[in-house]
Amino acid sequence: MSDKARIVFMGTPDFAVPSLRALLADESVQVVGVVTQPDRPVGRKRVLTPTPVKVEALAHGLPVLQPERLRRGESVEELRELKPDLIVTAAYGQILPKAVLELPRLGCINVHASLLPRYRGGAPIHYAVMNGDAETGVTIMYMEEGLDTGDMISRVEVPIGDDDTTGTMFDKLSTAGAELLQRTLPGLLAGTVQAVPQDDEAAVYSPNITRKQEQIDWNDPALRIWQQVRALHPRPGAFTLWNGEVLKIWACSKPAEPALSSPKQPGTVLSVGPDGIEVATGLGVLRITELQPSGKKAMDAATFARGGQLAAGTVLGQPNEDGADGDQ
């Protein structure tokens, strides 16, 4: 009989895959099962697609459980049969019920993509970029019934650069989380870690991004919109309206400082050229460098400018605009 610690891993997106790989590479533990979200339809053709964690687990011959709801009695019993010593989660997508939290003798831990108690919840990377934070990180914590409220075991800080988006930070934090898990695991298994309670009064939440948060408000300062665009790249994408249709904004240049107010109405296109599309905001000018008109592929500003469909004076963000404000 193996004396290795039995681990059940729970995760769903690409973010969780490096953490699973880290566990598989650790000779002191045995991953006895993987829990992930059910296969979902993806793309325009709605092809039923397994999660990245499921793909990785099956590649290693691991048993995979995909309960629609983890709270159901049969799901808890399936986990009980795996006899886990420790449950490790990373972006699983469901809150663990008390019956699951009480299963493993070493408890349940979570690899969370923020410096707790800042950004509890489901979209911590988006909010760190959107709020202009200079850094974020990964916290490994014990799980309890509250939303990301458990005692903190270890953490690592990761800087956010001007060129970073949620996509690039997703990759950086995914790697940082796996490395932190590797460093944290020996103390967990030996029972020598000293967890620190979170300061609930300092807690900041990061609920899932809403459609309203995706739409650009041109009355905002240019710097704020630049952060919004980066935060929503590559998913779900920031957008404005142009001739009543969605115009995705994928990339912008960092606004100049100090920002100067424009005499034009916020949302007014000031110029269209190969270097970008300059738009007046509530404070400063934003230069768009990559965008995607409705029904077309994303393109750089030079490609878009050659189409000649967007003219200076156009006011973006109006649901029933006529294409220009008449003030060239």
Order of alpha helices (4+ residues) and beta strands (2+ residues): beta-alpha-beta-beta-beta-alpha-beta-alpha-beta-alpha-beta-beta-alpha-beta-beta-alpha-beta-alpha-alpha-beta-beta-beta-beta-beta-beta-alpha
